Amino acid sequence: MINQGEIIETIKMISEENLDIRTITMGISLLDCASEDILKSCDKIYDKITSYAKNLVKTGEDIEREFGIPIINKRISVTPISIVAQSCTVENYVKYAEVLDRAANETGVNFIGGFSALVHKGYTKGDIRLIESIPYALAQTKKVCSSVNIASTKAGINMDAVYQMGKIIKKTAKLTEADGGLGCAKLVVFCNAVEDNPFMAGAFHGVGEAECVINVGVSGPGVVKCALEAVRGQDFSVVADTIKKTAFKITRMGQLVAKEASSRLGVPFGIVDLSLAPTPAIGDSVAYILEEMGIEKCGAHGTTAALALLNDAVKKGGVMASSHVGGLSGAFIPVSEDAGMIDATACGALSLDKLEAMTCVCSVGLDMIAVPGDTSAETIAAIIADESAIGMVNCKTTAVRIIPSPNSKVGDMIEFGGLLGRAPVMPVSKYSSLDFVSRGGRIPAPIHSLRN
């Protein structure tokens, strides 16, 4: 039974500490929507998405109103379009992005993810067509998100794809120049991408998933920070236990919402992703949690150790609360979406190199990073390669969502608005990586990938 004290505590977390359900994401398989005729395929995609997700937004709003729990986003993820479109002979896949956008608008969701390709070991014809279509697709749609998996622990790093994605990101920035390169905020490059991620822009519905599922992503950095304020000055065992207990409570709320949405929609419950997903709101910051542990400013020495403790404790608390924890689960460090990260970057405490070190121990990777508009495709590709190497060697998901905002320079502040926040433009190395990324081929998988 839930006692009165727990009810009061939950109300306080919601009203004062920015606790929310960040997203209810419906994953939909589009494998049966393939056709050699692109118009037939697009009609099938539209009909299937709008049929399955017709009540998704209303259901989320009903749960939000009845339970008093804020649900910030309602989203859809679909089978990677490069797979669905494989048998279609057209050279350009923008029509697929447009039908996804149309279906998203019809259902009322915030975003739809799955304009994606999986090329960690090589390309198919469909992969090539999709990747080449990404800049145009993101420039011509509002709600479509795209991702490309270019590396894995089992396969190594596809350096041809790495270099190509550097060029694709630059082209996307150019085509969305009027919005500060906003298209790049809807594009993620992965190593070890997961099939049940409910968070954008990297969500897609993996081929190993069921026909349709409900995945929920929780949040709550502000709740964790407030909990740590009560144990200020105590040792790290107390800190870890406090975070675990808090993560348990947050995850239980997420599972409650997930099961309720699953029941009302008649769709199986997939997973709860217990990631601490920050927002630009003051107090709702992973950086502030690290500073509460004793780091004067996020980025100072000790930051990586503090983040490692946080990430591990969140996972341990979450897995006790649900038998179906999945997605990415841990702590996100998106610069533009975290008020504390923005402050730390603006004052020079947090650099791109330090962020890279932090991604060794957190969930995902270099997320929502703005760099100067004249940053070369080769430099972006090398940043992707570095981050992929961290994921590959450490058997974890890493990603790069980087924005070479046109005409911007170091020190500028790029405004995206909403949950995307604002990003300080960060410096990159002045030295070239051209000869490195031009070699092509695959960086082999590490020896510990041979586990069978």
C-alpha positions as CSV (number, residue, x, y, z in Angstrom):
1,M,0.0,0.0,0.0
2,I,1.1,3.6,-0.7
3,N,0.9,5.5,2.5
4,Q,0.1,9.2,3.0
5,G,3.7,10.2,3.4
6,E,4.7,8.7,0.0
7,I,1.8,10.5,-1.7
8,I,2.9,13.9,-0.1
9,E,6.5,13.2,-1.1
10,T,5.5,12.4,-4.7
11,I,3.4,15.6,-4.9
12,K,6.4,17.6,-3.7
13,M,8.7,16.0,-6.2
14,I,6.3,16.9,-9.0
15,S,5.4,20.5,-7.9
16,E,8.8,21.6,-6.6
17,E,11.6,19.4,-8.1
18,N,10.6,19.1,-11.8
19,L,9.8,15.4,-11.6
20,D,8.0,14.3,-14.8
21,I,7.5,11.5,-17.3
22,R,9.7,12.8,-20.1
23,T,8.0,10.6,-22.8
24,I,5.6,7.9,-23.6
25,T,6.9,6.4,-26.9
26,M,4.9,4.0,-29.0
27,G,7.1,1.7,-31.0
28,I,5.5,0.4,-34.2
29,S,6.9,-2.2,-36.6
30,L,6.7,-1.2,-40.3
31,L,8.1,-4.5,-41.7
32,D,4.8,-5.3,-43.3
33,C,4.7,-1.9,-45.1
34,A,7.5,-2.7,-47.6
35,S,6.6,-2.5,-51.3
36,E,8.5,-1.9,-54.6
37,D,6.0,0.9,-55.2
38,I,6.9,3.8,-52.9
39,L,3.4,5.3,-53.0
40,K,1.9,2.0,-51.8
41,S,4.5,1.7,-49.1
42,C,3.9,5.2,-47.9
43,D,0.2,4.6,-47.8
44,K,0.7,1.5,-45.7
45,I,3.0,3.4,-43.3
46,Y,0.5,6.2,-42.9
47,D,-2.4,3.9,-42.3
48,K,-0.6,1.7,-39.8
49,I,0.9,4.6,-37.7
50,T,-2.4,6.5,-37.6
51,S,-4.3,3.4,-36.7
52,Y,-2.1,2.2,-33.9
53,A,-1.3,5.7,-32.5
54,K,-4.7,7.4,-32.9
55,N,-5.3,7.5,-29.2
56,L,-1.7,7.8,-28.0
57,V,-1.8,11.6,-27.2
58,K,-5.3,11.5,-25.7
59,T,-4.3,8.5,-23.5
60,G,-1.2,10.4,-22.3
61,E,-3.2,13.5,-21.5
62,D,-5.9,11.4,-19.7
63,I,-3.3,9.7,-17.5
64,E,-1.6,13.0,-16.8
65,R,-4.8,14.6,-15.7
66,E,-6.1,11.6,-13.6
67,F,-2.8,10.8,-11.8
68,G,-1.4,14.4,-11.6
69,I,1.9,13.3,-13.2
70,P,3.3,15.6,-15.9
71,I,3.9,13.7,-19.2
72,I,6.0,16.1,-21.3
73,N,6.1,14.3,-24.7
74,K,4.2,11.7,-26.6
75,R,6.3,10.1,-29.4
76,I,6.4,7.4,-32.0
77,S,9.3,5.2,-33.1
78,V,9.3,3.0,-36.1
79,T,11.3,0.3,-37.8
80,P,14.4,1.8,-39.5
81,I,13.2,3.2,-42.8
82,S,16.3,1.9,-44.7
83,I,14.9,-1.6,-44.0
84,V,11.3,-0.9,-44.9
85,A,12.3,0.9,-48.1
86,Q,14.9,-1.8,-49.2
87,S,12.8,-3.2,-52.0
88,C,11.8,0.2,-53.4
89,T,13.9,1.2,-56.4
90,V,13.6,5.0,-56.0
91,E,16.9,6.8,-55.4
92,N,15.6,9.3,-52.8
93,Y,13.8,8.5,-49.6
94,V,12.5,11.9,-48.7
95,K,8.9,10.8,-49.4
96,Y,9.2,8.3,-46.5
97,A,10.2,11.2,-44.2
98,E,7.3,13.3,-45.4
99,V,4.8,10.5,-44.7
100,L,6.2,10.0,-41.3
101,D,5.8,13.8,-40.7
102,R,2.3,13.7,-41.9
103,A,1.4,10.7,-39.6
104,A,3.0,12.5,-36.7
105,N,0.9,15.6,-37.3
106,E,-2.2,13.5,-37.7
107,T,-1.7,11.7,-34.4
108,G,-0.5,14.9,-32.6
109,V,2.8,13.5,-31.3
110,N,5.8,15.7,-30.6
111,F,8.3,13.7,-32.6
112,I,8.6,10.5,-34.7
113,G,11.9,8.6,-34.9
114,G,13.1,5.9,-37.3
115,F,14.4,7.6,-40.4
116,S,17.4,5.5,-39.6
117,A,20.0,3.1,-41.0
118,L,22.2,0.4,-39.4
119,V,25.5,0.3,-41.1
120,H,28.0,-0.7,-38.4
121,K,29.4,-3.5,-40.7
122,G,28.5,-2.2,-44.1
123,Y,26.0,-0.7,-46.4
124,T,23.0,-2.0,-48.4
125,K,21.6,0.0,-51.3
126,G,18.8,1.1,-49.1
127,D,21.2,2.3,-46.4
128,I,23.0,4.4,-48.9
129,R,19.8,6.0,-50.3
130,L,18.5,6.8,-46.8
131,I,21.7,8.3,-45.6
132,E,22.0,10.5,-48.7
133,S,18.4,11.6,-48.1
134,I,18.9,12.7,-44.5
135,P,19.8,16.4,-45.0
136,Y,16.8,17.0,-47.3
137,A,14.4,14.9,-45.2
138,L,15.3,16.9,-42.0
139,A,15.1,20.2,-43.9
140,Q,11.6,19.4,-45.3
141,T,10.0,18.0,-42.1
142,K,9.3,19.3,-38.6
143,K,8.9,16.2,-36.4
144,V,11.0,13.5,-38.1
145,C,14.2,12.4,-36.3
146,S,17.0,10.4,-37.8
147,S,19.8,8.1,-36.6
148,V,22.6,6.1,-38.1
149,N,24.4,3.3,-36.2
150,I,28.0,3.3,-37.6
151,A,29.8,1.1,-35.0
152,S,29.3,-1.8,-32.5
153,T,31.4,-3.8,-30.1
154,K,30.9,-6.9,-32.3
155,A,31.6,-5.3,-35.7
156,G,34.0,-2.5,-35.0
157,I,33.7,1.0,-36.5
158,N,32.7,1.6,-40.1
159,M,35.0,4.4,-41.0
160,D,33.5,4.9,-44.4
161,A,30.2,5.6,-42.7
162,V,31.9,7.8,-40.1
163,Y,33.4,10.1,-42.8
164,Q,30.1,10.2,-44.7
165,M,28.2,11.2,-41.6
166,G,30.6,14.1,-41.1
167,K,29.6,15.3,-44.5
168,I,25.9,14.6,-43.9
169,I,25.9,16.7,-40.7
170,K,27.5,19.6,-42.5
171,K,25.0,19.4,-45.3
172,T,22.1,19.2,-42.9
173,A,23.4,22.3,-41.1
174,K,23.6,24.2,-44.4
175,L,20.0,23.2,-45.5
176,T,18.6,24.3,-42.1
177,E,20.8,27.4,-41.8
178,A,17.8,29.7,-41.3
179,D,17.1,27.8,-38.0
180,G,20.7,27.8,-36.8
181,G,21.3,24.3,-38.1
182,L,18.4,22.9,-36.2
183,G,18.2,19.9,-38.5
184,C,21.3,18.5,-36.8
185,A,19.5,18.5,-33.5
186,K,17.3,15.8,-35.0
187,L,20.2,13.6,-36.1
188,V,22.2,11.1,-34.0
189,V,25.2,9.0,-34.9
190,F,25.4,5.9,-32.7
191,C,27.7,3.1,-31.6
192,N,25.8,0.1,-30.1
193,A,22.4,1.7,-30.7
194,V,19.6,0.0,-28.7
195,E,16.3,-1.1,-30.2
196,D,14.0,0.1,-27.4
197,N,15.2,3.7,-26.8
198,P,12.2,6.0,-26.1
199,F,14.2,9.2,-26.3
200,M,14.6,11.4,-29.4
201,A,16.4,12.0,-31.6
202,G,17.8,8.4,-31.5
203,A,14.6,6.3,-31.1
204,F,13.8,3.6,-33.6
205,H,11.8,0.4,-33.3
206,G,14.2,-2.5,-33.6
207,V,13.6,-5.6,-35.7
208,G,13.7,-7.7,-32.6
209,E,10.8,-5.8,-31.1
210,A,7.1,-6.8,-31.0
211,E,4.5,-5.5,-33.5
212,C,3.8,-2.6,-31.2
213,V,5.0,-1.7,-27.7
214,I,4.8,1.2,-25.2
215,N,8.2,2.4,-23.8
216,V,8.4,5.1,-21.2
217,G,11.3,7.5,-20.4
218,V,11.3,9.0,-17.0
219,S,13.3,12.0,-15.7
220,G,14.1,13.7,-12.4
221,P,17.5,15.4,-12.0
222,G,15.9,18.0,-9.8
223,V,14.6,15.3,-7.5
224,V,18.0,13.7,-7.1
225,K,19.7,17.0,-6.4
226,C,17.1,17.8,-3.7
227,A,17.6,14.4,-2.1
228,L,21.4,15.0,-2.0
229,E,21.0,18.4,-0.3
230,A,19.7,16.5,2.7
231,V,22.9,14.5,3.0
232,R,25.3,17.3,2.3
233,G,28.8,16.5,3.7
234,Q,28.2,12.8,4.2
235,D,30.4,10.1,2.6
236,F,29.9,8.6,-0.8
237,S,28.2,5.4,0.5
238,V,25.4,7.6,1.8
239,V,25.4,9.6,-1.5
240,A,25.1,6.4,-3.5
241,D,22.3,5.0,-1.3
242,T,20.4,8.2,-1.5
243,I,20.5,8.3,-5.3
244,K,19.5,4.6,-5.5
245,K,16.5,5.2,-3.2
246,T,15.5,8.2,-5.3
247,A,15.9,6.4,-8.6
248,F,13.7,3.6,-7.2
249,K,10.9,6.0,-6.5
250,I,11.2,7.7,-9.9
251,T,11.3,4.4,-11.8
252,R,8.2,3.1,-9.9
253,M,6.3,6.1,-11.1
254,G,7.5,5.5,-14.6
255,Q,6.4,1.9,-14.5
256,L,3.0,2.9,-13.2
257,V,2.4,5.2,-16.1
258,A,3.8,2.7,-18.6
259,K,1.5,-0.1,-17.5
260,E,-1.5,2.2,-17.4
261,A,-0.8,3.5,-20.9
262,S,-0.2,-0.1,-22.1
263,S,-3.5,-1.3,-20.6
264,R,-5.6,1.6,-22.0
265,L,-4.1,1.4,-25.5
266,G,-4.2,-2.4,-25.7
267,V,-0.4,-2.5,-26.5
268,P,2.2,-4.5,-24.6
269,F,4.4,-2.7,-22.1
270,G,8.0,-2.7,-23.3
271,I,10.5,-1.0,-21.0
272,V,11.1,1.9,-18.6
273,D,14.1,3.9,-19.5
274,L,15.2,5.4,-16.1
275,S,17.6,8.0,-17.6
276,L,18.0,11.3,-15.8
277,A,17.0,13.6,-18.7
278,P,17.7,17.2,-17.9
279,T,15.9,20.3,-19.2
280,P,16.9,24.0,-19.6
281,A,14.8,24.7,-16.5
282,I,16.8,25.9,-13.5
283,G,17.2,23.1,-11.0
284,D,16.5,20.3,-13.5
285,S,20.2,19.7,-14.2
286,V,22.6,16.7,-14.1
287,A,25.4,19.2,-13.8
288,Y,23.9,20.6,-10.6
289,I,23.8,17.1,-9.1
290,L,27.5,16.7,-9.7
291,E,28.1,20.1,-8.1
292,E,26.0,19.1,-5.1
293,M,28.4,16.2,-4.6
294,G,31.2,18.8,-4.1
295,I,32.4,19.8,-7.6
296,E,32.7,23.6,-7.6
297,K,31.8,23.7,-11.3
298,C,30.9,20.9,-13.6
299,G,34.0,20.1,-15.6
300,A,36.4,20.5,-12.7
301,H,38.6,17.6,-11.8
302,G,36.5,14.9,-10.1
303,T,33.5,15.5,-12.4
304,T,34.0,12.1,-14.2
305,A,34.2,10.2,-10.9
306,A,31.0,12.0,-9.6
307,L,29.2,11.2,-12.9
308,A,30.3,7.5,-12.7
309,L,28.8,7.2,-9.2
310,L,25.6,8.9,-10.3
311,N,25.1,6.7,-13.4
312,D,25.7,3.5,-11.5
313,A,23.5,4.4,-8.5
314,V,20.6,5.4,-10.9
315,K,20.8,2.0,-12.6
316,K,21.0,0.1,-9.4
317,G,18.0,1.9,-8.0
318,G,16.0,1.5,-11.2
319,V,16.5,-2.2,-11.7
320,M,15.0,-2.8,-8.2
321,A,11.9,-0.9,-9.2
322,S,11.1,-2.6,-12.5
323,S,11.9,-6.0,-14.2
324,H,11.7,-4.3,-17.6
325,V,14.4,-1.6,-17.5
326,G,15.8,-0.9,-20.9
327,G,16.6,1.8,-23.4
328,L,19.7,3.8,-22.4
329,S,19.1,4.2,-18.6
330,G,21.5,6.3,-16.6
331,A,22.4,10.0,-16.8
332,F,22.3,12.2,-19.9
333,I,24.6,15.1,-20.4
334,P,23.1,17.1,-23.3
335,V,24.8,20.5,-23.2
336,S,22.0,22.6,-24.6
337,E,19.3,20.9,-22.6
338,D,21.0,21.2,-19.2
339,A,21.1,24.6,-17.5
340,G,24.1,23.6,-15.4
341,M,26.0,22.3,-18.4
342,I,25.3,25.5,-20.3
343,D,26.6,27.6,-17.4
344,A,29.8,25.4,-17.0
345,T,30.5,25.7,-20.7
346,A,29.9,29.4,-20.9
347,C,32.4,30.1,-18.1
348,G,35.0,27.8,-19.5
349,A,34.9,25.1,-16.9
350,L,33.6,22.4,-19.3
351,S,35.4,21.6,-22.5
352,L,34.7,19.2,-25.4
353,D,37.6,17.1,-24.2
354,K,36.2,16.9,-20.7
355,L,32.7,16.0,-22.0
356,E,34.3,13.2,-24.0
357,A,35.9,11.8,-20.9
358,M,32.6,12.0,-19.1
359,T,30.9,10.0,-21.8
360,C,33.0,7.0,-20.8
361,V,30.9,6.6,-17.6
362,C,27.5,8.1,-18.5
363,S,24.6,7.1,-20.8
364,V,24.9,8.0,-24.5
365,G,27.6,10.5,-25.4
366,L,28.4,13.9,-26.9
367,D,24.8,15.3,-27.0
368,M,23.6,18.6,-28.3
369,I,27.0,20.1,-28.8
370,A,27.3,23.3,-30.8
371,V,30.6,23.9,-32.7
372,P,31.7,26.7,-35.0
373,G,30.0,26.8,-38.4
374,D,33.3,26.5,-40.2
375,T,34.1,23.2,-38.5
376,S,35.1,20.7,-41.2
377,A,33.3,17.5,-42.1
378,E,36.6,15.7,-41.3
379,T,36.8,17.2,-37.8
380,I,33.2,16.2,-37.1
381,A,33.9,12.7,-38.4
382,A,36.9,12.4,-36.2
383,I,34.8,13.4,-33.2
384,I,32.3,10.7,-34.1
385,A,35.1,8.2,-34.4
386,D,36.5,9.0,-31.0
387,E,33.1,8.7,-29.4
388,S,32.4,5.4,-31.2
389,A,35.7,4.0,-29.9
390,I,34.6,4.7,-26.4
391,G,31.4,2.8,-27.0
392,M,33.0,0.0,-28.9
393,V,35.7,-0.7,-26.3
394,N,33.5,-0.3,-23.2
395,C,30.5,-2.3,-24.6
396,K,28.2,0.6,-24.2
397,T,26.0,2.9,-26.2
398,T,27.6,6.1,-27.3
399,A,26.3,8.8,-29.6
400,V,27.1,12.1,-31.2
401,R,24.5,14.9,-31.8
402,I,26.6,17.8,-32.9
403,I,25.5,21.1,-34.5
404,P,28.0,23.1,-36.7
405,S,25.7,26.1,-36.6
406,P,26.2,28.1,-39.8
407,N,28.0,31.4,-39.4
408,S,28.6,30.8,-35.7
409,K,31.9,31.2,-33.8
410,V,33.3,30.2,-30.4
411,G,31.5,32.0,-27.6
412,D,28.2,32.5,-29.5
413,M,25.0,31.2,-28.0
414,I,22.7,29.3,-30.3
415,E,19.0,29.4,-29.3
416,F,16.8,26.4,-30.2
417,G,13.9,26.9,-27.8
418,G,11.8,24.5,-25.8
419,L,13.4,21.3,-24.5
420,L,16.3,21.8,-27.0
421,G,17.4,24.9,-25.0
422,R,20.4,26.9,-26.0
423,A,23.9,25.9,-26.8
424,P,27.2,27.7,-26.3
425,V,29.4,27.3,-29.3
426,M,32.4,25.2,-28.2
427,P,35.9,25.2,-29.7
428,V,37.3,22.2,-31.5
429,S,40.9,21.3,-32.3
430,K,42.6,23.4,-34.9
431,Y,44.6,20.5,-36.2
432,S,43.4,18.4,-39.1
433,S,42.1,14.8,-39.0
434,L,41.7,14.6,-42.8
435,D,44.3,11.9,-43.4
436,F,42.9,9.8,-40.6
437,V,39.2,9.7,-41.6
438,S,40.1,9.4,-45.3
439,R,41.6,6.0,-44.9
440,G,38.3,4.2,-45.0
441,G,37.5,0.6,-44.2
442,R,36.7,-0.7,-40.7
443,I,38.5,-0.3,-37.4
444,P,38.3,-3.9,-36.1
445,A,36.3,-4.9,-33.1
446,P,38.2,-5.3,-29.8
447,I,39.4,-8.7,-28.7
448,H,36.8,-8.9,-25.9
449,S,34.0,-8.9,-28.6
450,L,34.9,-12.6,-29.1
451,R,32.7,-13.9,-26.2
452,N,30.9,-16.8,-27.9
